[in-house]
Amino acid sequence: MGNREDLLAGAKRCLYEKGYSRTTARDIASAAGVSLASIGYHFGSTKALLNAAVFEAMADWGDKLGQAMATGERSFEAILRRVLDSYRADRPLWQTQVEMVAHLKHEPELRREVSAMQSAGRFGLAEIFLGLNHQDDEQAARVAGMFYQVLMSGLLVQWLIDPELAPSAEELAEGMRLAASATDRT
């Protein structure tokens, strides 16, 4: 690996160990085994490096989740079970992502990047949960993806607060059935 790749790997390790706000340039340089100056050379700033590391970690997570979804049962409940398993396996990543949201107000560039990822993520969720390809029906995939994104975000926050009190996949599936039946009546 080169310095750039070493920095990204070091930044991801630091994000998992220390979080977004508590990671310093020295932490990253030490974890990567490179000089402090290389951060500026390759990324311009520590924040830019941290942001790139979070985005890369999220892309890695998306790939792992996609692989997990490629096999096995495809029911709503089964998919949620896999998502909850990923929350357990990658808790530091999710804590970091929620922590990073607090910085969006003061970092317009970061906000734009996160917004673009969020938009793309919606299409991915529509594909995972419903098999909807956005190229076939962009509006349906966008709306379905928004729904699942809201559901996943709420589940994530509840899970990060207290995994024992957060809803299980079975409870969410039952809640979905109840909500769907109530929607049909209105």
Residue pairs with C-beta under 8 A, 6 or more apart in sequence:
1 9
3 32
3 34
3 38
3 41
3 42
4 42
4 43
6 32
6 33
6 34
7 28
7 29
7 32
7 34
7 38
7 39
7 42
7 43
7 49
8 49
8 52
8 53
8 56
9 31
9 32
10 28
10 29
10 30
10 31
10 32
10 33
10 34
11 23
11 28
11 31
11 32
11 49
11 50
11 52
11 53
12 53
12 56
12 57
13 31
14 23
14 27
14 28
14 31
15 23
15 50
15 53
15 54
15 57
15 92
15 93
15 96
16 92
16 93
16 96
17 92
18 27
19 92
19 95
19 96
19 99
20 50
20 54
20 96
20 99
20 100
20 103
21 99
21 103
23 46
23 50
24 46
25 36
25 39
25 46
26 36
28 39
28 46
28 49
28 50
29 35
29 36
29 38
29 39
32 38
39 45
39 46
39 49
42 49
43 49
43 52
47 107
47 110
51 100
51 110
51 113
54 96
54 97
54 100
55 113
55 117
57 93
57 96
58 93
58 97
58 117
61 86
61 90
61 93
62 121
62 124
64 86
65 82
65 83
65 86
65 128
66 124
66 128
68 82
68 85
68 86
69 79
69 82
69 128
72 78
72 82
74 131
75 173
76 129
76 172
76 173
76 176
77 169
77 170
77 172
77 173
78 169
79 128
79 129
80 155
80 169
80 172
80 173
81 169
83 152
83 155
83 169
84 155
84 159
84 168
84 169
87 94
87 155
87 156
87 159
87 160
87 163
88 163
91 160
94 156
94 159
94 160
95 160
98 156
98 157
98 160
100 110
100 114
101 114
103 110
104 110
104 111
104 114
105 111
118 149
121 145
121 149
122 141
122 142
122 145
122 146
122 148
122 149
123 134
123 141
123 142
123 145
124 145
125 144
125 145
125 148
125 149
125 152
126 132
126 134
126 140
126 141
126 142
126 144
126 145
126 148
127 133
127 134
127 141
128 148
129 144
129 148
130 144
132 140
132 141
132 144
132 145
133 141
134 141
134 142
151 172
155 166
155 167
155 172
158 165
158 166
158 167
159 166
167 175
